[in-house]
Amino acid sequence: MRPLRIGVNALYLIPGGVGGTEIYLRSLLAALARIDSVNRYLVFTNRETGADLVPKAPTFTHKPQHVRATSRPARILWEQAVLPFAAVDVMFNPGFTAPLFFNGPQVTVFHDLQHKRHPEYFRWFDLPFWNFFLYWSAHISRLLLADSQAAAADLFRYYRLPEAKVHVVPLAADAAFFEIARRRKPEPFLLTVATLHPHKNLEGLLRAFAQFRRERPEFRLVVCGMHGFAKEKVHALRDSLELADAVDFPGWIPREDLHDLYARAWAFVFPTLFEGFGIPIVEALAAGVPSACSNIEPVSSIAGSAALKLDPHNPDAIADALRRIVSDDALRARLTQAGPSRAAEFSWERTARATVEAIESVCPSP
């Protein structure tokens, strides 16, 4: 099979502004550069995204576009009016939406269908965009990639797609997190990595942490992630619970700073109400941080027996999990050892290979 010219539609990316889908794209492109020396990748970026997104490899070409993703109408217009004319054999869309009039095969990644499962978490003026463009992107794309079985099940449920049209391609943690496990020096603080959005359940976590801290006042909580729709409510709740001096919201931070937090955290807690995958739990396991996570899918299956499970709908249950993950030395030792082994079952190289295979499968042989 001749080398393919693969367009990568990265117009959605706003550095520091789209959460885990940024980590996904950066990690995937780097892995593609390592494992695929045959195909050619043309990465279409917006004006906010620098050339650092594109691997410095002979198979990659940066195609900067004169549009800002922070203006969603402008970005959508560019995606729908300009990208259809890109000189590529196949278009790979890693961020939900596809150029609807592209005259060729497309592979589109659906990280989740939160707008269908939990429309209450979306602003009313955003929902029409999500409903229209995701529906049509799913139907005009030749193949969809879902991060997990749970995300695939939602695609079948809401879009009535044939099973052959959806492939499950799990995500992973960067290799740097496995190095952290060898140099950890735990300090008395709990770490959560999550955007301040309603589905991350940070209000439930704060209520649980307030209970926990009455018994263990030496502990702090660090919630690391971009400031999303729930920022005001979460900050107000923190203050009303008199936790202003005990809970930090540093926002989106450089990866090196995040690595340092994982190296020093006493434990990691992930009480989310909804995920398409959940990269932070895999990162925490890889780093050897004793972890507690929600007993919801797909997070529970991803963590397996390497994390303590909790009921995210019950602040008392979250508080109990915090007590155990902090004080039960036998549990902590078991999770510290089990985490990296479980995380090693996921890798960006496997993700990249499965992605290439999916892209090649939709392209007819010459």
HUTAQUI-V330776 format. One record per residue. RES is the residue in three letters. D_CENTER is the distance of its C-alpha to the mean C-alpha in Angstrom with 1 decimal. Layout:
res	d_center
RES	D_CENTER
RES	D_CENTER
//
This chain:
res	d_center
MET	32.5
ARG	32.6
PRO	29.7
LEU	27.4
ARG	26.5
ILE	22.8
GLY	21.6
VAL	18.0
ASN	17.3
ALA	15.2
LEU	17.1
TYR	14.2
LEU	12.8
ILE	14.0
PRO	13.6
GLY	12.5
GLY	12.2
VAL	9.0
GLY	6.5
GLY	3.0
THR	4.9
GLU	7.4
ILE	6.6
TYR	6.1
LEU	9.4
ARG	11.2
SER	10.9
LEU	11.8
LEU	14.7
ALA	16.0
ALA	16.1
LEU	17.8
ALA	20.3
ARG	21.1
ILE	21.7
ASP	23.1
SER	26.3
VAL	27.7
ASN	25.7
ARG	25.4
TYR	22.3
LEU	22.9
VAL	19.9
PHE	20.5
THR	19.2
ASN	20.2
ARG	22.4
GLU	19.8
THR	18.1
GLY	20.2
ALA	21.4
ASP	19.4
LEU	16.4
VAL	18.9
PRO	20.0
LYS	23.7
ALA	24.8
PRO	27.7
THR	25.6
PHE	23.4
THR	24.8
HIS	23.4
LYS	24.3
PRO	23.9
GLN	24.6
HIS	26.5
VAL	24.2
ARG	22.1
ALA	18.7
THR	19.4
SER	22.1
ARG	20.4
PRO	23.8
ALA	24.6
ARG	21.3
ILE	21.8
LEU	25.4
TRP	24.8
GLU	22.3
GLN	24.9
ALA	28.1
VAL	27.5
LEU	24.9
PRO	27.0
PHE	29.6
ALA	27.5
ALA	29.6
VAL	27.1
ASP	27.6
VAL	24.2
MET	21.3
PHE	17.7
ASN	15.4
PRO	11.7
GLY	10.9
PHE	12.7
THR	16.2
ALA	19.0
PRO	22.4
LEU	24.6
PHE	27.7
PHE	26.7
ASN	29.5
GLY	27.8
PRO	25.3
GLN	21.6
VAL	18.5
THR	15.6
VAL	12.0
PHE	11.2
HIS	7.7
ASP	9.8
LEU	13.2
GLN	12.9
HIS	15.7
LYS	17.9
ARG	17.2
HIS	17.2
PRO	18.9
GLU	20.3
TYR	17.1
PHE	17.6
ARG	20.4
TRP	23.3
PHE	23.5
ASP	19.9
LEU	20.3
PRO	22.8
PHE	20.6
TRP	17.7
ASN	20.5
PHE	22.4
PHE	20.2
LEU	17.7
TYR	20.8
TRP	22.6
SER	19.8
ALA	19.4
HIS	23.2
ILE	24.2
SER	21.7
ARG	23.3
LEU	20.3
LEU	16.9
LEU	14.0
ALA	12.0
ASP	9.1
SER	11.5
GLN	15.1
ALA	14.3
ALA	12.5
ALA	15.5
ALA	17.9
ASP	17.0
LEU	17.6
PHE	20.9
ARG	21.8
TYR	21.3
TYR	22.1
ARG	24.6
LEU	23.5
PRO	25.3
GLU	23.6
ALA	24.3
LYS	22.1
VAL	18.8
HIS	17.5
VAL	14.8
VAL	13.0
PRO	10.8
LEU	8.2
ALA	9.5
ALA	10.3
ASP	12.5
ALA	16.1
ALA	16.8
PHE	15.5
PHE	18.2
GLU	20.8
ILE	20.0
ALA	21.3
ARG	24.6
ARG	25.1
ARG	23.9
LYS	26.3
PRO	25.2
GLU	26.3
PRO	26.6
PHE	23.3
LEU	20.3
LEU	16.8
THR	13.9
VAL	10.6
ALA	9.5
THR	10.1
LEU	13.6
HIS	13.2
PRO	15.6
HIS	13.4
LYS	12.2
ASN	16.0
LEU	16.9
GLU	20.4
GLY	20.9
LEU	19.8
LEU	22.2
ARG	25.0
ALA	24.5
PHE	24.4
ALA	27.6
GLN	29.3
PHE	28.2
ARG	29.3
ARG	32.8
GLU	33.2
ARG	31.3
PRO	31.8
GLU	31.0
PHE	27.3
ARG	24.8
LEU	21.3
VAL	18.7
VAL	15.7
CYS	13.6
GLY	11.3
MET	12.4
HIS	15.2
GLY	14.5
PHE	16.9
ALA	17.9
LYS	18.9
GLU	22.6
LYS	22.8
VAL	20.9
HIS	23.1
ALA	26.1
LEU	25.5
ARG	25.1
ASP	28.4
SER	30.2
LEU	29.4
GLU	30.9
LEU	27.9
ALA	27.8
ASP	28.9
ALA	26.7
VAL	23.2
ASP	21.4
PHE	18.7
PRO	18.4
GLY	15.6
TRP	13.3
ILE	15.1
PRO	15.7
ARG	14.1
GLU	17.7
ASP	18.0
LEU	14.9
HIS	16.4
ASP	19.6
LEU	18.2
TYR	17.0
ALA	20.5
ARG	22.3
ALA	20.6
TRP	22.9
ALA	20.2
PHE	16.6
VAL	16.0
PHE	13.1
PRO	15.1
THR	12.6
LEU	14.4
PHE	11.8
GLU	8.5
GLY	7.8
PHE	6.6
GLY	5.7
ILE	5.2
PRO	7.6
ILE	10.2
VAL	10.5
GLU	10.9
ALA	13.5
LEU	15.2
ALA	15.6
ALA	17.1
GLY	19.5
VAL	18.8
PRO	20.3
SER	17.6
ALA	17.9
CYS	15.3
SER	15.9
ASN	18.0
ILE	16.0
GLU	14.6
PRO	12.5
VAL	11.8
SER	15.5
SER	16.0
ILE	13.2
ALA	14.9
GLY	18.3
SER	21.2
ALA	19.6
ALA	18.6
LEU	20.7
LYS	19.9
LEU	20.6
ASP	21.3
PRO	18.9
HIS	21.6
ASN	24.3
PRO	24.4
ASP	27.2
ALA	25.2
ILE	22.4
ALA	25.3
ASP	26.8
ALA	23.7
LEU	23.7
ARG	27.4
ARG	26.9
ILE	24.0
VAL	26.1
SER	29.6
ASP	29.7
ASP	30.4
ALA	30.6
LEU	27.3
ARG	25.7
ALA	27.4
ARG	26.3
LEU	22.6
THR	22.8
GLN	24.3
ALA	22.2
GLY	18.7
PRO	18.9
SER	20.6
ARG	18.0
ALA	15.1
ALA	17.4
GLU	17.3
PHE	13.9
SER	14.2
TRP	12.9
GLU	16.6
ARG	16.5
THR	13.5
ALA	15.5
ARG	18.7
ALA	17.6
THR	16.3
VAL	19.7
GLU	21.6
ALA	20.1
ILE	21.0
GLU	24.4
SER	25.2
VAL	25.3
CYS	27.7
PRO	31.3
SER	33.3
PRO	35.9
//
